[in-house]
Amino acid sequence: MCDKDHFAESVAEYEARGLVTRRQFGVLLAAGAAMMLPEVANAQTTSEREVEIKTPDGTCDAYFVHPASGAAAGVLIWPDIFGLRPAMRTMGKRLASSGYSVLVVNPFYRVGKPTATGATPIKEMMSFRQGMSPATDMSDAKTFVAWLDAQPQVNKNRKVGVQGYCMGGPMSFHTASAMPGRIGAVASFHGGGLVNDNAGANSPHLLAAATKASFLIAIAENDDKQRPNDKTVLKETFDKAKLAAEIEVYPAAHGWCPPDTQVYNEPAAEKAWGRLLALYGKALA
């Protein structure tokens, strides 16, 4: 739901319910995202580097992090509307410490490198989406997964996972559609536009249902209130396709997973994180 800035109304609602406070958010930003995520049990030592990846449309800057030794299943992360930033790097590193080789990309590379946080007004980010479309999602996905597969830290005998936040949800579905034989697991967290009524057969949920991946779809409760039928459509579509799909509405606001947003909800984010690890543990084994 990145087509409008509703974080302010979400913050107000969740403050009233005692689920988030502006003071907590201020402490979060002051401390830094890396300090705010719970530690990973049995965390592996990781190695990280900034990388540049040539695509048909230019050069994408990205962050690659992986276990310090051995080869692991690859994972592609599509960020939310605020793009590649410290919070997303922290989330990628946390996943790498759980045993995955993770690429977090700047989806806005065609326009530039925004310096945003989870508190940046969404209207300030919309111009960075120029030139992006389902077709560019799929083209980029093929390039990024091929780049992952070319790295010695990625085990090519294991399927690749893809996860997205906010606008990254449908981008993850497009990734699975672009590479149905390579993508084994897809996770969408507060993804906007998974069911696109105006796209017909090209709606992200229908494209994804034509793959052989397993899915985790975590929906924010305020998104569900706006489009209450989407969860039913998603369930019926994936059931008909005989694909494993965990679909759940979380008691949290749109944007609750990244630790730098104003509606970050740690209990709900940790539940979503646990379900992600369960998905990858089964589908990428």
SEKEDREN-208576 format. One line per 3 residues: number of its first residue (from 1); their letters; for each residue x, y, z of N, C-alpha, C. Coordinates in pm, whole numbers, always signed. Layout:
BEGIN
NUM) A) X/Y/Z/X/Y/Z/X/Y/Z | ... $
END
This chain:
BEGIN
1) MCD) +85/-120/+0/+0/+0/+0/+88/+124/+0 | +175/+136/-99/+269/+248/-104/+220/+360/-193 | +93/+354/-233/+42/+457/-321/-2/+580/-247 $
4) KDH) -1/+573/-113/-36/+692/-35/+36/+684/+98 | +48/+800/+164/+120/+806/+291/+21/+788/+404 | +4/+664/+451/-87/+642/+563/-13/+599/+689 $
7) FAE) +119/+617/+691/+193/+583/+812/+151/+672/+928 | +122/+799/+900/+85/+891/+1008/-41/+844/+1078 | -142/+805/+1000/-265/+759/+1061/-244/+626/+1132 $
10) SVA) -155/+543/+1081/-125/+416/+1148/-57/+440/+1282 | +38/+536/+1284/+107/+567/+1409/+8/+618/+1512 | -82/+708/+1470/-179/+763/+1563/-268/+654/+1621 $
13) EYE) -313/+563/+1534/-399/+454/+1580/-326/+362/+1677 | -201/+330/+1644/-128/+235/+1728/-77/+297/+1857 | -56/+430/+1855/-25/+499/+1980/-145/+489/+2073 $
16) ARG) -265/+513/+2019/-386/+510/+2099/-409/+372/+2160 | -364/+270/+2090/-383/+133/+2140/-266/+85/+2224 | -163/+171/+2238/-50/+135/+2323/+48/+39/+2259 $
19) LVT) +43/+25/+2127/+130/-71/+2060/+262/-9/+2015 | +268/+123/+2003/+390/+191/+1965/+382/+333/+2019 | +492/+389/+2058/+496/+527/+2104/+601/+603/+2027 $
22) RRQ) +584/+734/+2017/+683/+815/+1947/+816/+814/+2021 | +810/+800/+2153/+934/+793/+2229/+1009/+665/+2192 | +937/+552/+2182/+1002/+427/+2142/+1065/+442/+2005 $
25) FGV) +996/+509/+1914/+1049/+526/+1780/+1173/+615/+1782 | +1171/+720/+1867/+1287/+807/+1878/+1407/+734/+1933 | +1384/+649/+2033/+1493/+568/+2089/+1547/+474/+1984 $
28) LLA) +1457/+420/+1904/+1498/+328/+1797/+1594/+395/+1700 | +1557/+514/+1654/+1642/+583/+1558/+1775/+624/+1621 | +1770/+666/+1746/+1892/+710/+1812/+1988/+594/+1834 $
31) AGA) +1934/+478/+1869/+2018/+363/+1898/+2072/+299/+1771 | +1994/+307/+1664/+2037/+243/+1539/+1969/+109/+1524 | +1929/+77/+1399/+1852/-45/+1375/+1926/-169/+1417 $
34) AMM) +2058/-171/+1400/+2134/-292/+1430/+2124/-331/+1576 | +2102/-234/+1665/+2095/-263/+1807/+1956/-307/+1850 | +1857/-289/+1763/+1720/-309/+1804/+1664/-446/+1769 $
37) LPE) +1730/-521/+1683/+1680/-653/+1648/+1731/-756/+1747 | +1644/-846/+1794/+1690/-950/+1885/+1800/-1035/+1824 | +1887/-1088/+1907/+1996/-1170/+1859/+1945/-1302/+1802 $
40) VAN) +2019/-1355/+1707/+1985/-1483/+1646/+2050/-1596/+1726 | +1974/-1697/+1757/+2030/-1812/+1828/+2128/-1885/+1736 | +2243/-1921/+1790/+2345/-1994/+1714/+2384/-1920/+1586 $
43) AQT) +2396/-1788/+1598/+2427/-1705/+1482/+2562/-1741/+1422 | +2565/-1747/+1289/+2689/-1771/+1217/+2764/-1640/+1194 | +2895/-1649/+1187/+2977/-1534/+1151/+2953/-1502/+1004 $
46) TSE) +2942/-1373/+972/+2911/-1334/+835/+3019/-1247/+774 | +3018/-1241/+642/+3101/-1148/+566/+3008/-1065/+479 | +3044/-940/+456/+2955/-851/+382/+3034/-759/+291 $
49) REV) +2968/-713/+186/+3031/-615/+98/+2925/-544/+15 | +2956/-421/-21/+2872/-346/-115/+2911/-389/-256 | +2812/-407/-342/+2840/-456/-477/+2764/-371/-579 $
52) EIK) +2807/-380/-703/+2738/-318/-815/+2708/-426/-917 | +2584/-427/-967/+2540/-532/-1058/+2490/-468/-1187 | +2549/-509/-1298/+2506/-458/-1428/+2372/-521/-1468 $
55) TPD) +2278/-438/-1508/+2148/-485/-1555/+2124/-429/-1695 | +2020/-476/-1764/+1990/-418/-1896/+1961/-269/-1892 | +1927/-215/-1773/+1890/-74/-1762/+1992/+12/-1690 $
58) GTC) +2107/-44/-1652/+2206/+37/-1583/+2285/-45/-1482 | +2325/+19/-1373/+2403/-46/-1269/+2331/-32/-1136 | +2302/-145/-1075/+2230/-147/-948/+2329/-162/-833 $
61) DAY) +2321/-72/-736/+2399/-87/-614/+2323/-178/-518 | +2397/-263/-448/+2334/-362/-362/+2427/-401/-248 | +2374/-474/-154/+2446/-520/-36/+2441/-672/-35 $
64) FVH) +2558/-735/-28/+2567/-881/-27/+2629/-927/+103 | +2561/-1016/+173/+2609/-1065/+302/+2581/-1215/+309 | +2675/-1289/+367/+2667/-1435/+363/+2746/-1495/+479 $
67) PAS) +2722/-1622/+510/+2805/-1687/+611/+2952/-1680/+572 | +3039/-1665/+670/+3181/-1644/+642/+3248/-1764/+576 | +3190/-1881/+591/+3247/-2000/+528/+3136/-2084/+466 $
70) GAA) +3173/-2157/+362/+3078/-2247/+297/+2987/-2176/+199 | +2900/-2254/+136/+2802/-2202/+40/+2662/-2229/+93 | +2575/-2131/+83/+2440/-2139/+140/+2337/-2107/+33 $
73) AGV) +2213/-2136/+63/+2104/-2099/-28/+2098/-1949/-43 | +2072/-1903/-165/+2065/-1761/-192/+1927/-1704/-163 | +1923/-1579/-121/+1798/-1507/-96/+1809/-1366/-153 $
76) LIW) +1707/-1324/-225/+1696/-1189/-278/+1595/-1112/-194 | +1633/-993/-148/+1542/-909/-71/+1508/-783/-149 | +1377/-763/-171/+1326/-639/-228/+1282/-550/-112 $
79) PDI) +1343/-433/-94/+1304/-344/+15/+1166/-282/-5 | +1120/-212/+98/+996/-137/+90/+1019/-5/+18 | +923/+85/+25/+928/+211/-48/+1047/+298/-7 $
82) FGL) +1106/+271/+110/+1218/+353/+157/+1353/+303/+107 | +1353/+192/+38/+1471/+148/-33/+1581/+83/+51 | +1698/+71/-12/+1816/+12/+51/+1873/+112/+150 $
85) RPA) +1879/+72/+278/+1920/+162/+386/+1971/+78/+502 | +2022/+138/+609/+2078/+59/+719/+1983/-46/+775 | +1856/-14/+790/+1762/-112/+847/+1754/-237/+760 $
88) MRT) +1751/-219/+627/+1743/-334/+538/+1873/-412/+536 | +1985/-343/+547/+2113/-413/+558/+2117/-496/+687 | +2064/-440/+795/+2061/-512/+922/+1976/-638/+910 $
91) MGK) +1862/-627/+845/+1775/-743/+827/+1842/-848/+738 | +1912/-802/+635/+1984/-896/+549/+2094/-967/+624 | +2167/-892/+706/+2276/-952/+784/+2222/-1052/+885 $
94) RLA) +2111/-1020/+944/+2051/-1114/+1039/+2013/-1244/+971 | +1959/-1234/+849/+1923/-1355/+775/+2048/-1434/+737 | +2154/-1364/+700/+2280/-1432/+668/+2335/-1506/+789 $
97) SSG) +2321/-1447/+906/+2369/-1513/+1027/+2286/-1636/+1061 | +2170/-1649/+997/+2088/-1769/+1012/+2118/-1873/+905 | +2217/-1843/+818/+2263/-1945/+724/+2224/-1926/+579 $
100) YSV) +2208/-1800/+535/+2170/-1774/+396/+2262/-1668/+334 | +2281/-1678/+202/+2358/-1578/+129/+2260/-1479/+69 | +2266/-1356/+116/+2157/-1260/+96/+2200/-1140/+13 $
103) LVV) +2119/-1108/-86/+2140/-988/-168/+2024/-892/-145 | +2056/-772/-94/+1956/-667/-75/+1983/-558/-177 | +1887/-529/-262/+1912/-442/-376/+1849/-303/-357 $
106) NPF) +1901/-208/-433/+1839/-76/-444/+1744/-81/-563 | +1613/-92/-538/+1519/-106/-651/+1506/+21/-733 | +1558/+133/-681/+1544/+263/-747/+1667/+303/-827 $
109) YRV) +1753/+207/-858/+1883/+241/-918/+1870/+315/-1051 | +1760/+301/-1120/+1744/+370/-1248/+1739/+522/-1230 | +1693/+564/-1112/+1678/+707/-1085/+1790/+759/-995 $
112) GKP) +1830/+679/-897/+1936/+724/-808/+1946/+642/-681 | +2011/+699/-581/+2032/+633/-453/+1970/+719/-343 | +1844/+696/-313/+1781/+779/-211/+1842/+757/-73 $
115) TAT) +1845/+861/+6/+1891/+851/+145/+1768/+868/+232 | +1698/+759/+255/+1573/+763/+328/+1581/+676/+452 | +1484/+694/+539/+1464/+607/+654/+1316/+571/+658 $
118) GAT) +1279/+489/+753/+1139/+452/+766/+1050/+566/+809 | +1109/+681/+840/+1031/+799/+879/+1015/+899/+766 | +1075/+872/+650/+1065/+963/+536/+922/+962/+482 $
121) PIK) +862/+1078/+457/+727/+1080/+398/+725/+1005/+265 | +625/+923/+247/+618/+840/+127/+612/+926/+0 | +546/+1041/+8/+535/+1125/-111/+672/+1168/-163 $
124) EMM) +771/+1173/-75/+906/+1209/-117/+976/+1095/-190 | +920/+975/-179/+983/+858/-241/+923/+821/-375 | +805/+872/-405/+733/+823/-523/+807/+850/-653 $
127) SFR) +881/+961/-661/+951/+993/-786/+1060/+891/-817 | +1109/+822/-714/+1214/+723/-738/+1160/+599/-810 | +1030/+584/-814/+971/+466/-878/+959/+482/-1029 $
130) QGM) +1003/+595/-1082/+996/+616/-1227/+1072/+506/-1300 | +1009/+456/-1404/+1073/+353/-1486/+1054/+212/-1435 | +986/+195/-1321/+965/+61/-1267/+830/+6/-1312 $
133) SPA) +825/-123/-1339/+703/-189/-1385/+717/-338/-1358 | +610/-416/-1374/+625/-561/-1361/+731/-618/-1455 | +741/-560/-1575/+841/-609/-1671/+983/-583/-1620 $
136) TDM) +1007/-464/-1562/+1141/-437/-1510/+1169/-520/-1385 | +1064/-547/-1305/+1082/-636/-1189/+1135/-770/-1235 | +1073/-824/-1339/+1111/-957/-1386/+1250/-956/-1450 $
139) SDA) +1280/-853/-1526/+1412/-841/-1587/+1520/-830/-1479 | +1496/-743/-1382/+1592/-728/-1273/+1608/-858/-1195 | +1495/-925/-1169/+1500/-1049/-1092/+1590/-1152/-1158 $
142) KTF) +1578/-1166/-1288/+1664/-1262/-1359/+1811/-1225/-1344 | +1840/-1095/-1354/+1979/-1050/-1340/+2030/-1074/-1199 | +1950/-1040/-1099/+1995/-1052/-961/+2013/-1198/-919 $
145) VAW) +1922/-1284/-960/+1935/-1426/-925/+2054/-1488/-998 | +2076/-1448/-1123/+2193/-1497/-1196/+2321/-1451/-1127 | +2322/-1327/-1076/+2439/-1277/-1004/+2462/-1359/-878 $
148) LDA) +2354/-1387/-804/+2367/-1471/-685/+2426/-1607/-721 | +2374/-1667/-827/+2419/-1801/-865/+2565/-1803/-909 | +2618/-1688/-947/+2759/-1681/-989/+2855/-1665/-871 $
151) QPQ) +2801/-1650/-750/+2886/-1629/-634/+2922/-1763/-569 | +3047/-1782/-530/+3087/-1909/-467/+3020/-1930/-332 | +2967/-1826/-273/+2901/-1838/-143/+2755/-1886/-155 $
154) VNK) +2709/-1908/-278/+2572/-1953/-301/+2574/-2098/-349 | +2494/-2180/-284/+2482/-2321/-321/+2379/-2334/-432 | +2427/-2358/-553/+2337/-2365/-668/+2249/-2489/-669 $
157) NRK) +2276/-2584/-581/+2193/-2704/-573/+2069/-2683/-487 | +2060/-2567/-424/+1944/-2535/-342/+1863/-2425/-409 | +1733/-2428/-390/+1646/-2326/-447/+1678/-2189/-386 $
160) VGV) +1638/-2084/-456/+1657/-1947/-410/+1527/-1898/-344 | +1542/-1818/-238/+1427/-1755/-174/+1420/-1609/-213 | +1301/-1553/-208/+1284/-1409/-234/+1182/-1356/-136 $
163) QGY) +1211/-1239/-80/+1119/-1177/+13/+1110/-1029/-14 | +992/-972/+11/+971/-831/-16/+882/-767/+88 | +900/-637/+104/+827/-558/+201/+755/-445/+129 $
166) CMG) +625/-425/+163/+550/-316/+102/+548/-338/-50 | +600/-247/-129/+602/-264/-275/+683/-385/-316 | +773/-431/-227/+853/-549/-255/+773/-678/-255 $
169) GPM) +650/-676/-201/+567/-795/-204/+534/-839/-346 | +469/-754/-426/+443/-793/-565/+571/-812/-645 | +677/-740/-612/+804/-761/-681/+857/-902/-656 $
172) SFH) +833/-953/-537/+873/-1091/-506/+789/-1190/-585 | +661/-1162/-598/+575/-1247/-679/+621/-1245/-825 | +658/-1127/-873/+708/-1117/-1011/+839/-1195/-1028 $
175) TAS) +921/-1195/-923/+1046/-1271/-929/+1018/-1419/-948 | +924/-1471/-870/+889/-1613/-883/+835/-1644/-1021 | +757/-1551/-1076/+701/-1572/-1209/+810/-1570/-1315 $
178) AMP) +909/-1484/-1296/+1017/-1471/-1394/+1109/-1593/-1394 | +1125/-1657/-1278/+1217/-1771/-1267/+1149/-1884/-1190 | +1043/-1942/-1247/+965/-2043/-1174/+1042/-2169/-1141 $
181) GRI) +1147/-2198/-1217/+1223/-2318/-1189/+1334/-2299/-1087 | +1361/-2174/-1051/+1474/-2146/-960/+1428/-2099/-822 | +1313/-2033/-817/+1264/-1979/-690/+1185/-2086/-615 $
184) GAV) +1228/-2112/-492/+1160/-2216/-413/+1069/-2161/-306 | +1092/-2036/-263/+1012/-1980/-155/+995/-1830/-177 | +875/-1781/-146/+842/-1640/-165/+774/-1589/-38 $
187) ASF) +822/-1477/+15/+761/-1419/+134/+726/-1273/+107 | +605/-1235/+143/+558/-1097/+129/+515/-1047/+265 | +572/-934/+308/+537/-873/+436/+474/-737/+410 $
190) HGG) +352/-720/+455/+267/-603/+428/+281/-559/+283 | +274/-656/+193/+285/-627/+50/+162/-555/-1 | +183/-453/-83/+72/-379/-141/+48/-418/-285 $
193) GLV) -77/-446/-321/-109/-476/-460/-83/-619/-502 | -85/-713/-409/-68/-854/-447/-183/-900/-535 | -302/-850/-505/-420/-876/-587/-453/-744/-657 $
196) NDN) -426/-739/-787/-446/-617/-865/-568/-635/-954 | -676/-572/-916/-802/-590/-988/-796/-538/-1131 | -703/-448/-1158/-695/-387/-1292/-598/-459/-1385 $
199) AGA) -527/-560/-1334/-424/-625/-1414/-471/-753/-1482 | -592/-798/-1451/-642/-920/-1513/-553/-1039/-1484 | -519/-1113/-1588/-436/-1232/-1573/-294/-1199/-1530 $
202) NSP) -256/-1072/-1538/-122/-1031/-1497/-116/-982/-1353 | -223/-1001/-1277/-218/-967/-1135/-108/-1049/-1070 | -29/-989/-980/+82/-1063/-919/+42/-1198/-860 $
205) HLL) -76/-1206/-798/-113/-1333/-734/-138/-1443/-836 | -187/-1406/-954/-210/-1507/-1057/-79/-1549/-1123 | +11/-1455/-1143/+142/-1490/-1198/+217/-1583/-1102 $
208) AAA) +210/-1552/-973/+280/-1633/-873/+220/-1772/-862 | +90/-1782/-880/+24/-1912/-867/+62/-2008/-978 | +124/-1956/-1084/+168/-2042/-1195/+307/-2099/-1170 $
211) TKA) +364/-2074/-1053/+497/-2124/-1020/+486/-2250/-935 | +600/-2297/-885/+602/-2415/-797/+661/-2381/-660 | +657/-2254/-625/+716/-2209/-500/+621/-2228/-383 $
214) SFL) +675/-2214/-262/+595/-2208/-140/+589/-2063/-96 | +479/-2024/-30/+454/-1883/-4/+424/-1856/+144 | +471/-1738/+188/+435/-1682/+317/+384/-1541/+289 $
217) IAI) +259/-1516/+324/+197/-1386/+297/+146/-1330/+428 | +218/-1229/+479/+185/-1166/+607/+120/-1030/+578 | -5/-1015/+618/-86/-899/+583/-106/-809/+705 $
220) AEN) -89/-680/+689/-114/-586/+798/-264/-571/+820 | -305/-554/+944/-448/-549/+971/-516/-426/+912 | -444/-313/+900/-510/-197/+838/-520/-213/+686 $
223) DDK) -427/-286/+626/-441/-319/+484/-560/-414/+464 | -574/-507/+556/-686/-603/+547/-820/-531/+560 | -825/-428/+644/-950/-353/+659/-986/-281/+530 $
226) QRP) -885/-234/+458/-911/-164/+332/-949/-260/+221 | -890/-380/+221/-918/-479/+116/-941/-615/+182 | -1054/-631/+249/-1078/-753/+328/-1092/-880/+245 $
229) NDK) -1117/-867/+116/-1136/-986/+34/-1006/-1042/-21 | -898/-966/-14/-772/-1011/-74/-724/-1142/-13 | -732/-1157/+118/-681/-1279/+181/-759/-1401/+132 $
232) TVL) -889/-1382/+109/-971/-1493/+59/-933/-1528/-84 | -914/-1425/-167/-873/-1447/-305/-738/-1517/-310 | -645/-1473/-228/-512/-1535/-225/-522/-1682/-184 $
235) KET) -598/-1709/-79/-611/-1848/-33/-675/-1936/-139 | -782/-1889/-198/-850/-1969/-300/-760/-1993/-421 | -684/-1890/-460/-597/-1902/-577/-486/-2002/-554 $
238) FDK) -420/-1995/-437/-309/-2085/-411/-359/-2227/-380 | -475/-2238/-319/-533/-2370/-297/-563/-2437/-431 | -620/-2361/-523/-653/-2416/-655/-527/-2459/-729 $
241) AKL) -418/-2385/-709/-291/-2418/-774/-215/-2527/-700 | -269/-2568/-585/-206/-2672/-501/-65/-2631/-457 | -53/-2505/-419/+74/-2452/-369/+63/-2428/-219 $
244) AAE) +170/-2459/-148/+173/-2432/-5/+178/-2281/+16 | +83/-2229/+93/+77/-2084/+116/+22/-2057/+254 | +104/-1994/+337/+61/-1950/+469/+18/-1805/+457 $
247) IEV) -108/-1777/+481/-165/-1644/+465/-226/-1602/+597 | -176/-1491/+652/-223/-1451/+785/-227/-1299/+796 | -330/-1251/+864/-339/-1109/+898/-277/-1090/+1035 $
250) YPA) -181/-999/+1043/-108/-974/+1167/-168/-853/+1239 | -173/-854/+1371/-225/-741/+1448/-123/-627/+1454 | -95/-571/+1339/+9/-468/+1326/-23/-382/+1205 $
253) AHG) +39/-264/+1200/+12/-170/+1091/+104/-195/+973 | +60/-148/+858/+141/-158/+737/+279/-99/+762 | +383/-181/+738/+520/-136/+761/+578/-185/+892 $
256) WCP) +514/-284/+956/+555/-321/+1092/+686/-397/+1101 | +740/-450/+991/+857/-537/+999/+993/-466/+1005 | +1023/-371/+916/+1154/-305/+924/+1169/-227/+1054 $
259) PDT) +1282/-237/+1121/+1295/-178/+1255/+1310/-27/+1258 | +1310/+40/+1143/+1323/+186/+1146/+1194/+258/+1112 | +1083/+184/+1095/+957/+253/+1063/+888/+297/+1191 $
262) QVY) +798/+393/+1176/+726/+447/+1291/+624/+349/+1347 | +594/+243/+1274/+496/+145/+1322/+561/+9/+1346 | +694/+8/+1359/+763/-117/+1390/+700/-181/+1513 $
265) NEP) +666/-308/+1500/+601/-383/+1608/+685/-508/+1633 | +769/-503/+1735/+865/-612/+1755/+800/-749/+1773 | +697/-766/+1856/+639/-900/+1870/+586/-954/+1737 $
268) AAE) +515/-870/+1662/+462/-915/+1534/+574/-937/+1433 | +677/-851/+1436/+790/-867/+1344/+865/-996/+1373 | +880/-1028/+1502/+950/-1151/+1538/+871/-1275/+1500 $
271) KAW) +739/-1267/+1511/+658/-1379/+1465/+674/-1399/+1315 | +669/-1288/+1240/+688/-1297/+1096/+826/-1351/+1061 | +927/-1308/+1137/+1063/-1356/+1115/+1073/-1506/+1138 $
274) GRL) +1010/-1553/+1244/+1010/-1696/+1273/+943/-1777/+1163 | +834/-1724/+1110/+764/-1794/+1002/+849/-1792/+874 | +924/-1684/+852/+1015/-1679/+736/+1121/-1787/+746 $
277) LAL) +1184/-1800/+862/+1287/-1903/+879/+1229/-2042/+863 | +1105/-2062/+909/+1040/-2192/+891/+1017/-2221/+743 | +973/-2119/+669/+952/-2135/+525/+1082/-2172/+455 $
280) YGK) +1187/-2095/+480/+1314/-2120/+413/+1375/-2253/+457 | +1359/-2285/+585/+1414/-2411/+633/+1357/-2532/+563 | +1233/-2521/+520/+1167/-2632/+450/+1183/-2623/+298 $
283) ALA) +1160/-2503/+242/+1155/-2490/+96/+1292/-2475/+31 | +1392/-2431/+108/+1525/-2409/+50/+1626/-2513/+98 | +1578/-2616/+161/+1670/-2718/+216/+1739/-2795/+104 $
END
